[in-house]
Amino acid sequence: SNMDALLFRIIGGWSKKHLPVQKLFYVGGEGTVRGFQYLDTKKFSGRQMLLAKLEYHYFNNPFFEDKPIFLFYDIAVAGNKFDFSNPIISYGLGTMSDFRTINDGSSDYELGIIIYKTKDSNNGNWGIEFIYNYFFNNYDGDVFILP
């Protein structure tokens, strides 16, 4: 409907060769499994990675007009061999909002918040992450506009 949406993503990769640390697949952070530290090379990396993300967006947000509240569920496996018996899982809710608008109607940065729960981080407690996205495509003809 025009009030809600469902998003589903699957991302994966593998290599048969030994990889240097900068070429490994990593899981953790906003773009993969939320609530986990990005680039934790000892726990969530390897030559193989499989990730699935499911989000439900509800657009009638009473807090930020026209910005959805979303529920999410992230699950991944990462390592040198797929181990589906011990996946990395995160779930929770969040919202993102534009806080300044450029003349053409697009925003140049977003602030967001997610509340998440995992069994592996925060000792199994609920956590909160604040997200700041800035877009460097703001050019006024002479210089890039910084926040």
Buried (B, 14 or more C-beta within 10 A) or exposed (E): EEEEEEEEEEBEEEBEEEBEEEEBBBBBBBBBBBBBEEEBEEBBBBBBBBBBBBBBBBBEBEEBEEBBBBEBEBBBBBBBEBEEEEBBBBBBBBBBBBEEEBEEEEBBEBBBBBBBBBEBBBEEEEBEBEBEEEEEEBEEEEEEEEE
